[in-house]
Amino acid sequence: MSTQPSLPPVLRPIAPPQRALTDLAARFGTATRGEIDGVILTGITLATADLRAGEVFVAIRGVNQHGAAFAPTAAEKGAVAIITDAEGADIAANVGLPIVIVDDPRGVLGVLSAWVYGTGADDDLPLLFATTGTNGKTSVTHLLEGILTQIGVVSGLSSTAERHIAGDTIISRLTTPEASETHALLALMRERNVEAVAVEVSAQALSRRRVDGIVFDVAGFTNLSHDHLDDYADMEEYFEAKLPLFRPDRARRGVISLDSASGADVVTAAEIPVVTVGTPAIAADADAAARADWVVTIDEERQRGTRFTMSGPGGRSLTTVVPVIGPHMAANAALAIVMLLEGGYTWERITEVLTGDGRIMAYLPGRTELVSGEHGPAVYVDFGHTPDAFVKTLAAVRRVTPGRTLMLFGADGDRDATKRLDMGRTAVEGSDILVITDHHPRFEDPTSIRATLIAGARDVQPDAEIHEFSPPEKAIVAAVGMVGEGDAILWAGPGHQDYRDIRGVRTPYSARELARRALRDAGWPVPDPHWPVPYED
């Protein structure tokens, strides 16, 4: 397949506020060029590809060139003004649009977007829930939305996988969109009468100021483990990038998981009131997790869900099922429930529904997603792409698999290469058969990426059964041929994604569909994709 899929649209309110450019200049500008009187704007964007007539174009200096070089394109597409720095103003001087000069366009984008769309901390907004951490952000975000829907709340969601607005689904571009997109999305959600919104917030979103201008009602922290050292100098810097979410200018309350060692450090550093959650069965420090305000106990693990009990202040206790495997998913579910409590939803309202339904009714796209049928090997497609995620998810798969466990995965090109040896090590240690393939090679040599993963595995288990196949379309067919009834395949990395990035081209690709096709071709029955699936065997 060679057709490159189009990027999802940037969402905006149907009836955006109208703002006077003179007011914008008075609030944020240091100088102006051209005639600004009488100019009305209805939106704001960084990207000319998404610009709509009536909006202002914000030109920021990039790595290779200044965004002001695209000012002529912005004018052609109907921009009413340009916001940029002094350098950008010189570049765009002859475009014919009025210019508002600011000292730091990137730094002001969040508060400027909040002003344009009326989505600042003092505006009338839905309840806002933010989740950060290395692993589990997307899962918690989708679990929050699932529970909100169960208790009858009109909800919204912004995650790595998808954007949801009152039941409508749009595929995501970035884990956390640019500040201008985020505020436009919130304005649209308010317009659609959304009551509560769950947002996934990455460290990069905080570092790159994509959530500036927003004060979340509740912020949650899942864990911290090895990742993103292509963006941050070391784990300490990566950790520090998460902390701003737990300050009063970013959030009002926090819920912190104590399952990773960094949880206690977040509690210490937080400048807002926080509540803690712990799962002793998987925590780095079981005793510390057992002393959390809310403690999670794993009751039962099956292929189609995990039953758990969470106990907390005042003798409160809830037993329910999260519809995916693994104690780490039960921990994510408990974190989501406590975040909702901290957001003001009552214990009685939540427990009545979860007890009555017997489970959390949430769909977690590409998160240990079971794509196989009742007979044959169980095949899970997962987005996990860190050593820590491999350890937890493989352990969960093995506990519900009577036979052998096969691990199939590749690694991102042009991303944190320092974790690749550990990815190979943890994958081979947690599986019976290892199949190495490609993921997003981007501009790297995929052969070299695979070699590093295999080296990490061979270093700890020289005699392990390790296979190498490229491309992944070939790898999944081979993997299905190596297993049988009672065995399991964990295909880690692609998760929900519908493309592979090969030399800058988004090539259409679905691991879920490829896995189903391989199973069908091997003679195993495969159900049509559906949700929810029953917890009962």
C-alpha positions as CSV (number, residue, x, y, z in Angstrom):
1,M,0.0,0.0,0.0
2,S,1.4,3.4,-1.0
3,T,-1.4,5.9,-0.4
4,Q,-0.5,8.1,2.5
5,P,-3.5,8.6,4.8
6,S,-4.6,12.2,5.4
7,L,-4.1,13.7,8.8
8,P,-7.2,14.1,11.0
9,P,-8.8,17.5,11.0
10,V,-8.2,20.2,13.6
11,L,-11.4,20.7,15.5
12,R,-12.9,24.1,16.1
13,P,-16.1,25.5,17.6
14,I,-19.0,25.9,15.1
15,A,-19.7,29.4,16.3
16,P,-16.4,30.8,17.5
17,P,-16.1,34.0,19.5
18,Q,-15.3,37.1,17.5
19,R,-12.4,39.1,18.9
20,A,-11.1,42.5,17.9
21,L,-7.4,42.5,16.9
22,T,-7.1,45.9,18.7
23,D,-8.0,44.1,21.9
24,L,-5.5,41.3,21.2
25,A,-2.7,43.8,20.6
26,A,-3.5,45.7,23.7
27,R,-3.4,42.6,25.9
28,F,-0.5,40.7,24.4
29,G,1.4,42.8,21.9
30,T,4.5,44.9,22.3
31,A,4.1,46.6,18.9
32,T,2.0,46.5,15.7
33,R,2.5,47.0,12.0
34,G,-0.2,47.8,9.5
35,E,-3.8,48.8,10.2
36,I,-5.3,46.8,13.0
37,D,-8.5,48.8,13.6
38,G,-11.7,47.0,12.6
39,V,-10.1,43.6,12.1
40,I,-12.1,40.8,13.7
41,L,-10.6,37.3,14.2
42,T,-12.4,34.0,14.9
43,G,-9.6,31.7,15.6
44,I,-5.9,31.1,15.9
45,T,-3.4,28.6,14.5
46,L,0.3,27.7,14.1
47,A,-0.2,25.8,10.8
48,T,-1.1,27.2,7.5
49,A,-2.3,23.7,6.4
50,D,-5.2,24.0,9.0
51,L,-5.8,27.7,8.7
52,R,-9.4,28.9,8.1
53,A,-10.5,32.2,6.8
54,G,-10.8,34.8,9.6
55,E,-8.1,33.4,11.8
56,V,-4.8,34.8,12.9
57,F,-1.6,33.0,12.0
58,V,1.1,32.6,14.7
59,A,4.6,32.5,13.2
60,I,7.2,30.9,15.4
61,R,10.9,30.4,14.7
62,G,11.5,26.7,14.0
63,V,14.6,24.6,13.9
64,N,15.3,25.2,10.2
65,Q,13.4,28.3,9.4
66,H,11.0,30.9,10.7
67,G,7.3,30.3,10.5
68,A,6.9,33.8,9.1
69,A,8.2,32.4,5.8
70,F,4.7,30.9,5.4
71,A,2.9,34.2,5.9
72,P,2.1,34.5,2.1
73,T,0.3,31.1,2.3
74,A,-1.6,32.3,5.4
75,A,-2.7,35.4,3.5
76,E,-3.9,33.3,0.6
77,K,-5.9,31.1,2.8
78,G,-7.7,34.0,4.5
79,A,-5.7,34.9,7.6
80,V,-6.7,38.3,8.9
81,A,-3.4,39.0,10.8
82,I,-0.1,37.6,11.8
83,I,1.3,37.3,15.4
84,T,5.0,36.9,15.5
85,D,8.3,38.2,17.0
86,A,10.3,41.1,15.6
87,E,12.3,38.8,13.3
88,G,9.1,37.3,11.9
89,A,7.6,40.8,11.5
90,D,10.5,41.7,9.2
91,I,10.1,38.5,7.2
92,A,6.3,39.0,6.7
93,A,6.5,42.8,6.3
94,N,5.4,42.7,2.6
95,V,2.6,40.2,2.9
96,G,0.0,42.9,3.4
97,L,-1.5,41.6,6.6
98,P,-1.5,43.5,9.9
99,I,1.1,42.2,12.3
100,V,1.1,42.0,16.1
101,I,4.6,41.7,17.6
102,V,5.1,39.7,20.8
103,D,8.4,38.9,22.5
104,D,7.8,35.1,22.6
105,P,5.1,33.7,20.3
106,R,5.4,30.2,21.6
107,G,5.3,31.3,25.2
108,V,2.2,33.4,24.7
109,L,0.3,30.9,22.5
110,G,-1.6,29.1,25.3
111,V,-2.9,32.2,27.1
112,L,-3.5,33.9,23.8
113,S,-5.6,30.9,22.5
114,A,-7.5,30.8,25.8
115,W,-8.4,34.5,25.3
116,V,-9.4,33.9,21.7
117,Y,-11.7,31.0,22.5
118,G,-12.8,32.0,26.0
119,T,-11.3,28.8,27.5
120,G,-9.1,30.2,30.3
121,A,-9.1,29.3,34.0
122,D,-11.8,31.8,34.8
123,D,-14.1,30.9,32.0
124,D,-17.1,28.5,32.1
125,L,-15.6,25.2,31.1
126,P,-16.3,21.5,31.6
127,L,-14.6,19.6,34.4
128,L,-11.1,18.9,33.2
129,F,-9.1,15.8,34.1
130,A,-5.5,15.4,33.0
131,T,-3.3,12.3,33.2
132,T,0.4,12.1,32.8
133,G,3.1,9.4,33.3
134,T,5.2,7.2,31.1
135,N,2.8,4.3,30.8
136,G,-1.0,4.2,31.3
137,K,-1.9,7.7,30.3
138,T,-4.1,6.7,27.4
139,S,-5.7,3.8,29.4
140,V,-6.6,6.1,32.3
141,T,-8.0,8.7,29.9
142,H,-10.3,6.2,28.2
143,L,-11.3,4.7,31.6
144,L,-12.2,8.1,32.9
145,E,-14.4,8.7,29.9
146,G,-15.9,5.2,30.1
147,I,-17.0,5.7,33.7
148,L,-18.3,9.2,33.0
149,T,-20.5,7.8,30.3
150,Q,-21.7,5.0,32.5
151,I,-22.8,7.5,35.2
152,G,-24.7,9.5,32.6
153,V,-22.2,12.3,32.0
154,V,-21.8,13.9,28.5
155,S,-18.1,13.6,28.1
156,G,-15.1,14.4,26.0
157,L,-11.7,12.9,25.5
158,S,-8.3,13.8,24.1
159,S,-5.7,11.0,24.0
160,T,-2.9,9.5,21.9
161,A,-5.5,7.3,20.2
162,E,-8.6,9.5,19.7
163,R,-10.6,12.6,20.3
164,H,-14.1,12.1,21.5
165,I,-16.8,14.8,21.7
166,A,-20.2,13.8,23.1
167,G,-20.1,10.4,21.4
168,D,-18.3,11.5,18.2
169,T,-14.8,10.0,17.5
170,I,-12.0,11.6,15.6
171,I,-8.5,10.0,15.3
172,S,-5.7,11.9,17.0
173,R,-2.6,13.6,15.6
174,L,-0.5,14.1,18.7
175,T,-0.7,12.8,22.3
176,T,-1.5,16.4,23.3
177,P,-2.3,18.8,20.4
178,E,-0.8,22.3,20.1
179,A,-2.2,24.9,22.5
180,S,-4.2,26.6,19.8
181,E,-5.8,23.2,18.9
182,T,-6.4,22.3,22.5
183,H,-8.3,25.5,23.3
184,A,-10.3,25.2,20.1
185,L,-11.2,21.6,21.1
186,L,-12.3,22.7,24.5
187,A,-14.5,25.5,23.0
188,L,-16.1,23.0,20.7
189,M,-16.7,20.6,23.6
190,R,-18.4,23.4,25.6
191,E,-20.5,24.2,22.6
192,R,-21.6,20.6,22.5
193,N,-22.6,20.7,26.2
194,V,-19.8,18.4,27.4
195,E,-19.8,18.2,31.2
196,A,-16.4,16.6,31.7
197,V,-13.2,16.1,29.6
198,A,-10.4,13.6,30.1
199,V,-7.1,14.7,28.6
200,E,-3.8,12.8,28.2
201,V,-0.9,15.1,28.9
202,S,2.7,14.1,27.9
203,A,5.9,15.5,29.3
204,Q,6.5,17.0,25.9
205,A,3.2,18.8,26.0
206,L,4.2,20.4,29.3
207,S,7.7,21.2,28.0
208,R,6.5,22.6,24.7
209,R,3.7,24.6,26.4
210,R,0.8,22.8,24.7
211,V,-1.5,23.0,27.7
212,D,-0.6,26.6,28.7
213,G,-3.7,28.6,29.6
214,I,-5.5,25.6,31.1
215,V,-6.1,24.8,34.8
216,F,-7.2,21.2,35.2
217,D,-9.6,20.4,38.0
218,V,-7.8,17.1,38.7
219,A,-4.4,15.8,37.5
220,G,-3.4,12.2,37.7
221,F,0.1,10.6,37.7
222,T,0.6,6.9,36.7
223,N,4.3,6.1,36.8
224,L,7.7,7.0,35.5
225,S,10.0,4.6,33.6
226,H,12.7,4.7,30.8
227,D,11.4,6.6,27.8
228,H,11.9,9.8,25.8
229,L,15.6,10.2,26.5
230,D,15.8,11.5,22.9
231,D,13.9,14.6,24.2
232,Y,15.4,14.8,27.7
233,A,19.0,14.6,28.9
234,D,18.3,12.0,31.6
235,M,15.6,10.5,33.7
236,E,15.8,13.4,36.2
237,E,15.1,16.0,33.5
238,Y,12.3,13.8,32.2
239,F,10.8,13.6,35.7
240,E,11.1,17.3,36.2
241,A,9.2,17.9,33.0
242,K,6.1,16.1,34.5
243,L,6.0,18.1,37.7
244,P,4.5,21.4,36.4
245,L,1.2,19.6,36.1
246,F,1.0,19.4,39.9
247,R,1.3,23.2,40.5
248,P,-1.6,25.6,41.1
249,D,-1.3,27.3,37.7
250,R,-1.9,23.9,36.1
251,A,-4.2,21.9,38.3
252,R,-6.3,22.3,41.4
253,R,-6.0,18.7,42.9
254,G,-3.9,15.7,42.2
255,V,-4.1,11.9,42.4
256,I,-0.8,10.1,42.5
257,S,0.0,6.4,42.0
258,L,2.6,5.1,44.3
259,D,3.3,2.0,42.2
260,S,6.6,3.4,40.7
261,A,9.4,4.9,42.8
262,S,8.7,8.3,41.3
263,G,5.2,8.5,42.8
264,A,6.4,9.4,46.2
265,D,8.7,12.1,44.7
266,V,5.7,13.6,42.9
267,V,3.8,13.7,46.2
268,T,6.7,15.5,47.8
269,A,7.1,18.0,45.0
270,A,3.4,18.7,44.4
271,E,2.2,22.1,45.3
272,I,-1.5,21.2,45.2
273,P,-3.5,18.9,47.5
274,V,-3.0,15.2,46.5
275,V,-4.5,11.8,47.2
276,T,-2.5,8.6,46.7
277,V,-3.4,5.2,45.2
278,G,-1.3,2.0,45.5
279,T,-1.3,-1.5,44.1
280,P,1.0,-3.6,46.3
281,A,1.0,-6.5,44.0
282,I,2.9,-4.6,41.3
283,A,4.5,-1.7,43.2
284,A,8.2,-1.1,43.3
285,D,7.7,-0.6,47.1
286,A,4.8,-2.8,48.2
287,D,4.8,-1.4,51.7
288,A,4.6,2.2,50.4
289,A,1.7,1.2,48.1
290,A,-0.1,-0.5,51.0
291,R,0.0,2.8,52.9
292,A,-1.7,4.8,50.1
293,D,-5.0,6.5,50.7
294,W,-6.6,4.0,48.3
295,V,-5.3,0.4,48.0
296,V,-5.9,-1.9,45.1
297,T,-6.1,-5.7,45.5
298,I,-6.2,-8.0,42.5
299,D,-9.0,-10.6,42.9
300,E,-9.0,-12.5,39.5
301,E,-7.3,-12.3,36.1
302,R,-8.9,-13.6,32.9
303,Q,-8.3,-13.1,29.2
304,R,-11.2,-10.7,29.0
305,G,-10.7,-8.6,32.1
306,T,-9.3,-8.2,35.6
307,R,-11.4,-8.2,38.8
308,F,-10.1,-5.9,41.5
309,T,-11.1,-4.4,44.8
310,M,-10.2,-0.9,45.9
311,S,-10.4,0.2,49.5
312,G,-10.1,3.7,50.9
313,P,-11.0,6.3,53.5
314,G,-14.0,5.7,55.7
315,G,-14.1,2.0,55.1
316,R,-15.2,2.4,51.5
317,S,-14.7,-0.5,49.2
318,L,-15.6,-1.3,45.6
319,T,-15.1,-4.5,43.6
320,T,-15.5,-4.3,39.8
321,V,-13.8,-5.5,36.6
322,V,-11.6,-3.5,34.2
323,P,-12.1,-5.0,30.6
324,V,-8.4,-5.7,29.9
325,I,-5.8,-8.0,31.5
326,G,-3.3,-7.1,34.1
327,P,-2.9,-5.7,37.6
328,H,-1.4,-2.5,36.0
329,M,-4.8,-2.0,34.3
330,A,-6.6,-2.4,37.5
331,A,-4.3,0.2,39.0
332,N,-5.1,2.5,36.1
333,A,-8.9,1.9,36.7
334,A,-8.6,2.7,40.4
335,L,-6.6,5.9,39.6
336,A,-9.4,7.0,37.2
337,I,-12.1,6.3,39.8
338,V,-10.3,8.3,42.5
339,M,-9.7,11.2,40.0
340,L,-13.5,11.3,39.5
341,L,-14.1,11.3,43.2
342,E,-11.6,14.2,43.6
343,G,-13.5,16.0,40.7
344,G,-16.7,16.0,42.8
345,Y,-18.6,12.9,41.5
346,T,-20.0,11.0,44.5
347,W,-18.9,7.6,45.7
348,E,-22.5,6.5,45.7
349,R,-23.1,7.6,42.1
350,I,-19.9,5.8,40.8
351,T,-20.3,2.6,42.8
352,E,-24.0,2.1,42.1
353,V,-23.3,2.0,38.4
354,L,-20.0,0.0,38.5
355,T,-21.6,-2.5,40.9
356,G,-24.8,-2.7,38.9
357,D,-23.1,-3.2,35.5
358,G,-20.5,-5.5,37.1
359,R,-17.7,-3.9,35.2
360,I,-16.2,-0.7,33.7
361,M,-17.8,-0.2,30.3
362,A,-14.8,1.3,28.5
363,Y,-13.0,0.5,25.2
364,L,-9.2,1.0,25.3
365,P,-8.1,1.0,21.7
366,G,-4.9,-1.0,21.2
367,R,-4.3,-1.5,24.9
368,T,-3.8,-5.2,25.4
369,E,-6.7,-5.5,22.9
370,L,-7.8,-9.1,22.4
371,V,-8.4,-9.5,18.6
372,S,-8.7,-13.3,18.5
373,G,-11.7,-15.6,19.0
374,E,-12.7,-18.3,21.5
375,H,-10.5,-21.0,19.9
376,G,-6.9,-20.9,18.8
377,P,-4.1,-18.8,20.1
378,A,-5.0,-15.6,21.9
379,V,-3.7,-12.6,20.1
380,Y,-3.3,-9.2,21.9
381,V,-2.4,-6.0,20.1
382,D,-0.8,-3.4,22.4
383,F,0.6,0.1,22.2
384,G,3.3,-0.6,24.8
385,H,6.8,0.5,23.7
386,T,8.9,0.7,26.8
387,P,10.8,-1.9,28.8
388,D,8.5,-1.3,31.8
389,A,5.4,-1.8,29.7
390,F,6.8,-5.0,28.3
391,V,7.5,-6.4,31.7
392,K,4.0,-5.7,33.0
393,T,2.0,-6.7,30.0
394,L,4.0,-9.9,29.3
395,A,3.5,-10.9,32.9
396,A,-0.2,-10.3,32.6
397,V,-0.5,-12.3,29.4
398,R,1.5,-15.2,30.8
399,R,-0.8,-15.5,33.9
400,V,-3.9,-16.0,31.7
401,T,-2.2,-18.2,29.1
402,P,-2.0,-22.0,29.7
403,G,0.5,-22.5,26.9
404,R,3.4,-20.6,25.5
405,T,3.7,-16.9,25.1
406,L,5.1,-15.4,21.9
407,M,6.3,-11.8,21.9
408,L,6.2,-9.9,18.6
409,F,7.6,-6.3,18.4
410,G,9.7,-3.7,16.8
411,A,11.1,-0.3,17.9
412,D,10.6,3.3,16.7
413,G,13.2,4.8,14.4
414,D,14.5,8.3,15.1
415,R,13.3,8.0,18.7
416,D,14.9,7.1,22.1
417,A,17.5,4.5,21.0
418,T,18.8,4.1,24.6
419,K,15.9,1.8,25.6
420,R,16.3,-0.7,22.7
421,L,18.7,-3.1,24.4
422,D,16.4,-3.2,27.5
423,M,13.3,-3.7,25.2
424,G,15.0,-6.8,23.8
425,R,16.1,-8.0,27.2
426,T,12.7,-7.6,28.9
427,A,10.9,-9.1,25.9
428,V,13.0,-12.3,25.8
429,E,12.8,-12.7,29.6
430,G,9.1,-12.6,29.6
431,S,8.3,-14.8,26.6
432,D,8.8,-18.3,25.3
433,I,9.3,-17.3,21.7
434,L,10.5,-13.9,20.5
435,V,9.8,-12.5,17.0
436,I,11.6,-9.2,16.1
437,T,10.1,-7.1,13.3
438,D,9.8,-3.5,12.2
439,H,7.7,-0.7,13.6
440,H,8.1,2.9,12.5
441,P,11.6,3.0,11.0
442,R,11.2,6.6,9.9
443,F,14.6,7.6,8.4
444,E,16.6,4.9,10.3
445,D,17.8,1.6,8.8
446,P,15.3,-1.0,10.1
447,T,17.9,-3.7,9.8
448,S,20.0,-1.9,12.3
449,I,17.1,-1.3,14.7
450,R,16.2,-5.0,14.6
451,A,19.9,-6.0,15.2
452,T,20.0,-3.9,18.4
453,L,16.8,-5.5,19.7
454,I,18.1,-9.0,19.0
455,A,21.5,-8.1,20.7
456,G,19.7,-7.0,23.8
457,A,17.8,-10.3,23.9
458,R,20.8,-12.5,23.1
459,D,22.9,-10.8,25.7
460,V,20.7,-12.3,28.5
461,Q,19.4,-15.5,26.8
462,P,21.9,-16.6,24.1
463,D,19.9,-19.8,23.5
464,A,16.4,-18.3,23.4
465,E,14.1,-19.0,20.4
466,I,14.4,-15.7,18.5
467,H,13.1,-15.1,15.0
468,E,13.5,-12.0,12.7
469,F,11.0,-11.1,10.0
470,S,10.5,-8.0,7.9
471,P,8.1,-6.5,7.2
472,P,5.6,-6.9,10.1
473,E,3.0,-8.2,7.6
474,K,5.2,-11.2,7.2
475,A,6.1,-11.4,10.9
476,I,2.5,-11.8,12.1
477,V,1.8,-14.6,9.6
478,A,5.0,-16.4,10.8
479,A,4.1,-15.8,14.5
480,V,0.6,-17.3,14.1
481,G,2.2,-20.3,12.5
482,M,4.4,-20.9,15.5
483,V,1.6,-21.2,18.1
484,G,-1.6,-23.1,18.7
485,E,-4.5,-23.7,20.9
486,G,-3.8,-22.4,24.4
487,D,-0.9,-20.2,23.4
488,A,-0.8,-16.4,23.2
489,I,0.8,-13.7,21.0
490,L,1.5,-10.3,22.4
491,W,2.1,-7.8,19.5
492,A,3.5,-4.8,21.2
493,G,4.0,-1.3,19.6
494,P,1.4,-0.6,17.0
495,G,-1.7,-0.7,19.2
496,H,-4.4,1.6,17.8
497,Q,-2.3,3.2,15.1
498,D,-3.4,2.9,11.4
499,Y,-0.1,3.7,9.7
500,R,3.6,3.0,9.7
501,D,6.1,5.9,9.2
502,I,8.5,4.9,6.5
503,R,10.9,7.6,5.4
504,G,8.4,10.3,6.3
505,V,5.4,8.6,4.5
506,R,2.5,7.4,6.6
507,T,1.8,4.0,5.0
508,P,-1.7,2.6,5.8
509,Y,-1.4,-0.3,8.2
510,S,-3.5,-1.9,10.9
511,A,-1.9,-4.5,13.3
512,R,-5.4,-5.5,14.5
513,E,-6.6,-6.3,11.0
514,L,-3.3,-8.0,10.0
515,A,-3.6,-10.2,13.1
516,R,-7.2,-11.1,12.3
517,R,-6.3,-11.9,8.7
518,A,-3.4,-14.1,9.8
519,L,-5.6,-16.0,12.2
520,R,-8.3,-16.5,9.5
521,D,-5.8,-17.7,7.0
522,A,-4.5,-20.2,9.5
523,G,-8.0,-21.6,9.9
524,W,-8.8,-20.1,13.3
525,P,-12.3,-18.5,13.8
526,V,-12.1,-14.7,14.3
527,P,-15.1,-12.7,15.5
528,D,-16.1,-9.5,14.0
529,P,-14.6,-6.5,16.0
530,H,-17.1,-5.7,18.7
531,W,-17.4,-4.3,22.2
532,P,-18.1,-4.9,25.0
533,V,-17.0,-8.5,25.3
534,P,-18.3,-10.6,28.2
535,Y,-16.1,-11.1,31.2
536,E,-17.5,-14.6,31.8
537,D,-15.6,-17.5,30.1
